[in-house]
Amino acid sequence: MKKVIFVAALMLFAGAGMSQPPAGGRGQRMSAEERQKMMEQNRLRHSAELREALSLSDSLSRKVDSVNSKYDLQVQELMKPENRGSGERGAMRAQMENIQKAREVEVKSLLTSEQQAAYDKWLGEQRQRQPSGRDRERQPRRDGGARGGGGDGGW
């Protein structure tokens, strides 16, 4: 009888532990506020990187930031839960790619030919640093947490 109670208690505790999502892991979704904060942090980081990589003046940097903010709003709209559940993943990916392409075209229209070349190089480096597809799910984030949940605004 003691063995039966022990096994039952062990199974109860093991089951309770396994039903909890891992702390900071994929079992937790970001709230809209957390996603907004993360996107703002990414936007500021990317702005600083671009300013340095392209040797942007303050005026031009503000224009590029304005363009990026415009497209970030489009990404945020697309990422809203009511918009995510309405279509298939491939359609959303195509929309994200279209937003990214439009962003790149508009940013390039502000740059000199030398800055455009540096921008293309910077984009290539960004794409190499950012894994895509299934690889993204398997690799840890730079901050040590698990992947999943939010996006970075298409950058």
N, C-alpha and C positions, 0 to 999 in steps of 0.2 A: 504494500500500500504506500509506503514511504517513497518507493521508487516511482510510482505512478504520479504522486503529487510533485516530486522533484522534476520529473520529465515535463509535466504539464506546466509548472512554473518556469522552467527553462525555455520552453517553446513560447510561452507568453512574453517573456522578456526579449527573446530573440526576435520575435515577430514585431514587437513594438519598436525595437531599435532599427529594424530594416524598413519600417514604414515611414520613417522620418527622412526628409530629403537631406543630402549632405549640406553642411553649413557653407553658404556662399556658393553652392554648386548649381547644377543645372535644374534642380528641383525648384528653384526659386526664380520667379520672373521679376524683372525690374518694373517698378512703378513708373508711371508717366513722368513723375518728378525726377526720379533717379536717371531715367533715360535722357531727359532734357539736360540734366546736370552733366552727364557723361558726354553728350554731344557738344555742349558748350566747352568743356575741358578739351576735347579733341579739336574743336574749331580753333581755340586759342593756341594750342600746341602747333597745329598745322600752319596757322598764320605766322607764328614766330619762325618756324622752319622755312616757310616760303620767303619771308622777308629776308632771311639770311642767305638762302640758296640763290635767290634771284637778284639780290642787292636792290630791293625795292625802296623807293623813296617813301616818306610818310604818306604823301598824297596818294601815290599809286597803291600802297599797302591798304589804305582805307577803301579804295575802289575795289580791290580784289576781295577784301573782307566783305564788302557789301554784296558782291556777286555770290560769294560762298554762302552768305547768310540767306540770300534769296533761294538758293537751291536746297539749303538745309531745311528750310520751311517746307519745301515740296517733299523732301524725304520724310520729315516728321509726319506730314499728312498721310503719306503712304503707309507709314508704320503704325498708325493708329489701329487699335484692335478691330474696330468695325471695318476697316479697309483690308486688313490682313486676312481675315477669315472669309472674305467674299470671293476670292479668286484662287486660282492654282498658283503654285510656287513659281512655275516658269513664267507666268504672266507678270508676277511681281518683280522677278529678276529682270525681265525685259524693260519694265518701267524704270527700275533703278539704273539700269545701264543707259537708258535714254536720258535720264536726269544727269548722270555723270558725264555723258558726252556733251550735253548742252552746257554744263558747267565749264568743261575744259575749253570748249569753243569760245565761250564768252570771256573767260579769263585770258586766253591767248590773244583775243582781240585788243586787250589793253596793253600787251607787252611788246617790246622791241623784238627783232628777230633773234638777238642773242639771248634775251630773257626767255623767249619761247623755247629755244633749244635747252636751256637750263631747266625750264618747267617740264619739258618732256623727259629729261633725265631724272628729275625729282619724282615724277609720276611713276616711272619705271622702278625706281628704288622703293617707292611706297608699295607698289604691287608685289615686289619681291619680298618685302617685309611682312605683307599681309597675306597669309595663306587663304585659299578659297576652298569652297566645297567641303567634302568630308574631312580633308586635312585640317581645316579650321576647327572642327569639333574635337579632334584628337590632341591638338597642341595646347599647352597651357598658355594663358595670357601673360603679358609682360608683368602684370601686377601679382601673379601667382595664383589667381582664381581660375575657375573652370570656365570654358567657353559656353556661350549660349545666352539667350535673353535679348540683348540689345545690339544695336548697330552703331556705327560711327559716322553716320551721315554720308556714306558713300565715298569716303576718301580712301 
